[in-house]
């Protein structure tokens, strides 16, 4: 790591923790996340076998790991025929140690916390990120404090208790963020997730972890024309874009796949149509992993720069997608099922052609979801 760069104004900063993003952009009322600037990146993709198999492509090259990553990229030929595309693949992030893509961010984030001498990790989550952080903190010997909703699904509650995480209850999302801010500013805790208003992404060291998804796709010869990504504030989406961008620049992939952000109600899609980025976009959904009312610059840039866009998929369509994936032997959370609905929509609109190869990012397994698919 050679330093940090603002996604908005491109100003460079020394390597440090900047959880509220670029101060220059924040001062102008256009908050922006930061990304890592790397030194010379490898000219080949030669992964090792450990959880830090990508070395210099990621912030931390060794440390706490539960062998996260290296998830399978499965071919789904029957569903491809059903949806009318030449090839359909699925990146199955449920195969991570705690069952979701969040393990990638936890490994890098917890190692950053250890590096800076933090004793407590704090985050706002009522789902997969909470469980993942609790597990990795337990391995690292760090305290974990999670600001959650009172109505957190029982499987998550049990997991947090099992791994010794402290659960602090709130009714409103912004109250959770305020609690994280206080813990960072008064107690010196390390924040895994965003607490800035207007919203930016999570800790840069966490977001960078998702670059490994792009590296794995390239190494496994699973580079599609389109990647469909369930999206809240865009951490996974941006990390994926960042990795693909650098692979393309290094001549290690032939093209940039189009990235499509799946959302449960119009947010990013409204920003792409001209709404202010800092607006509040209210909506109700059972897709808890991608709920929320905010949009970030990182997700807007990821879809614009890749030539993709945003796709709205409601809960009923997402539930149908869960059933369709179950018929392929895959049990996924509701928002991962929404990816199937997004692909169907993009085919109807002509944004994805019959000759294209699409990839679904299946973010997490479905056994902790509180929704029920109608029979």
N, C-alpha and C positions, 0 to 999 in steps of 0.2 A: 504494500500500500504506500503510495507516494503522497497522498493528500486527499482533500475533498473538493468537490465542484458542485455549485448550485445548478439544479436542473433548469431554473428559470433564467437568471441573468448570467450564468456560467462563471461567476466569480469563484476564484480558487481560495481555499482555506487550508491551513495546516491540519494534519490528522488529529482529530479531537472528537469529543462527544458534543453534538449540537442538536439536542432533542427538539428544539423549536424551529429548526430549519435555518434558512439563510436570513440573517438579520436585515440585510439590504432589501430583500424582497418583502419581508414582513413589514418593514417601515413604509413601504409603498402600498401596503394593503393587498399584496398579491403573494401570499406565503408560498414558499417552495421548499421541497425536500432537497437533500444533498445526495450525491453519489460518490463512491470511492473512485479516485484516480489511481490506476495501477501503473507500475513500472513496465518494463518489457514483458509482455505476455508470451507464453510458450507458442511455438510455431506448429506444434502438433498436439493432438489429443491422445495422451497415453495415460489413462487413469490407473492409479494404484488400487489396492483392494480395501483400503480403510475408509472410514467415514469422511476423511479429508482427502479423498482420492483426486481432487482437482487442484490441489496445491495453490499455485500463485494466481489462479483464476478467481479465488475467493479471499476474503479478508484474513481469516485464520487458517493456517495450514496444518495445525495439530491442536489437540486439546480434548475436552470432554466430548465424547461421542457414544452413541448407542447403535452405530452402524446405520444411521439414517441415510436416505438417498438410494441410488441405484435401483429405483423402482421399475417394475416391468412396463414395457410399452407393448400392449397387446393389440393384435389385429382382430377386428370384428367384422368379418365378411358378410354375415347374415344381416346385421344391422345396416351395413353399408348399402346392401341391395335394397333394403326397406326404405332407406332415406334417399337413395338415388345418387350416391357418389361412388367414384372408382375405388377408393380405399378409405376406410375409417379405422383409426387407431385410438387407443385409450391409454393415457399415462396414469397408472393406478397408484396414486399417492396413499391410498389406504394401507399399502404394504410398508409404510414407515412404522417405527417402533410403537408409537402410541396411536397409530391409525389415521394420521393426517399429514398434509404437507407442512404443518406448523413445526414439525420436528426439525426441519432444515433450519428454520429461523431460530429455534431454541438453541441449537448447537452453537451457531455462530454468536448469538446474543449472549448466552451464558458465558462463553469464553471471553467476550468483551468485558462483561461484568467482573470476571475474575482478574482480567488484565488490569483494570483500573482500581482494583481493590474494594469493590462494592461488597457489602455483606448481605444486602437484601435486593431482590429483584421484584419489581412491581409492574403490574399490567392491568388493563381493563379488558376483560373478556368474560363471556358466559358460555364458552364452548371449547372448541378444539385447542385454541391457543392456551387457555387456562390449564388444561390437563397436560399439555406438552411441557409448558413452563414448569409446572409442579414436579414432573418426573425428572427433568434435566437439572433443576435446582437440587432435588434430593440427591442425585448422583454427585453434584458438585459441592454439596455441603453448604448451600446458600439458603437463606430464608426466602420464601416465595409468598407474596401477598397479592391477592387477586381481587380487584373491584368488580363485583358481579351484580346481576339483577337478582331480585328476591325470587323470581320464578325460574331460576336455573333448573334445567332438567335433572332429575335425580341421578342418572348415571354419572353426570359430571360432578355433582355434589359428592358422591361416594368416592370418586377418583381423587378429588382434591383432599378429602379427609385421609384417604389411604396414604397419600404421599406427603402429608404434613403441611400442606399449603394453608395459609390463613385466608379466609373468605370474608370480605367486607361487603355488606349488602346495600344496594341503592335501587331507587325506582326509576331514575332518569339517567340517560347516557352521559349527559354533560356533568352530572354529579360524580360519576365514576372518573371521568377525565380530571376533574378538579382534585379528587383524592390522589390520583397518580401524581399530579403536579406538586401537591403539598409534600408527598413522600420524597420526591426528587429534590425539591428545593430546601426542605427543612431537615430531612433525615439522610440525605445522600444516597438514596436508593437508585438503582439503575432501572430505567424504564424501557421495557421491551416494546411497548405499543405507544401510539400517538396520544398526546394529551393537549396538543395545541389547538386553539380556536382562532380563525378557521383551520380546518383540518389539513394536516400533511400526512406523510406516511409514517411508518414505525421507525425505530432506530435504524440508521443507515446500515449498521453492521448486520442487522436482521434481514433487511430487504435484500442486501447483496447475496444472501444465502441462496435465494431462489434462482440465481444465475446457473446453479448446478442443474436445474431442470433442462435448460437449453443445452448445456454441455452433454448431458446424458442422451438427449434426443439426437444430437449430432453424432456422438460416438456409437450409438446403437442403430445408426442408419434409419432413424425414425423421424426424418425431417419432412413435415407436411407442407402443404400450400396454405393451410389455415389452422390456427390454434384457438380453441374456444375455452375461455377461462371464466369461471364464476368469480365475481369481483365485488368487493365492498369498497375499500379505499385504495386498492390497486397495488399492494405490496408484491403479491405474486406476479401480477401482470407486468409491473415495471422490472422486477428482477429477471423475468423471462426475456423481456425486450432487451435489457442491458446485456445479457449473455449472448443473445442472437446477434445483436449489433456488433459486439466485439469479435464474435466468430466470423461474421461476414467481412469485417475490416481485415481480419487476419487471413482471409482467403480459405477458411476451413469449412464453409458452407457455400453453396452456389446461389442462394437467394434468401431474402427475408420473408418468412411466413407472415401472413396477415393475422393480427391479433384481434380477437373479438371478445369484448367484455360482456358477460352475461349479468344482467341486473333484474331484480324482482319487480321493480316499478321504475318509471322514467327518472333518471338522475343524470348520468353521463350523457345519455342520448339527448337530453334537453340542453346540456352544455354544448354538445357538438352542433346543436341547431341554433345556438346563439345566446343561451341563458348565461348569466354571470357565473363563473366558476365557484364563487364563494356563497352562492345561494343555499337555502335549506330546501331539500326536496323530500317532503313527507310522504309516507306510504306505509301500508300494513302488509306483512308477509310472514309466512311460516318458515321461509328460507333464512333461518336465523344467522347462518354463517356469513351471509352477504346482505344483511339488513343494515339500516343506518340511513341518515338523511344527508350525508355530505359527499362531495366529489373532490378529488385531489388533482393537482397538476400532473403528478406522475402517471396517473391512469389516462388522462387526456393525451399526454405526449406519447405514451406507449401505443395507443390505437392510431393516432394521427400519423406518427412517424412510420408505422408499419403498414399503413394503408387499410387498416381494419375499421372497427367501429364498435357500437354498443347495440345489444339486442335485449329487449325486455321480454322476460318469460314469467308468466304468472304461476301461482302455486299449483293450479290444476295441471298445467302443461308440464311443470317440473315433476309432479307425481307420476304422470304418464311416462316421463323419461326414466324415472326410477324403476318402474315396472319393465320397460323395454330393456334396460340394462340388466335387470334381474334375470330376464330370459337368456342373457348371455353369460350368466353365472357371476354377475357383479352386484354386490350389495353396497349402495352408496348413499350418502346424505342427500337431502332434498335438493340443495343447490347444485350438486353434481349432476343430478338427473335433469336439471334445467338446461344443461349443455346440449342434451339431445333435442329438446324443444327449440333451442337457439339454432342448431344446425338445420332442423326442418324449416324454420322461418327463413334462414339465409338461402336455402335452396329455392323456396317459393319466390323470394324476391330476386333471384338471379345473381346474388352476390357470391354464391358458391356454385360452380359448374359441375355437371355430371362427371367430367374428366378429372376432377380435383381430388386431392388427398387431404382429409381433415383429421385433426387430432382433438380428442376431448380430454381436458384436464379434470380427472376425477379426484377431487380434493380430499375426500375423507370417506371412511366407511359409514354405513347407515345404522349401526346398532345402537347409537346414542341419540338418534333423532327422536323427537317427541311426536311427529306427525304419523298418520296412518294412511296408507294408500287404500282407496276404496276398492272393494272387490266387485 
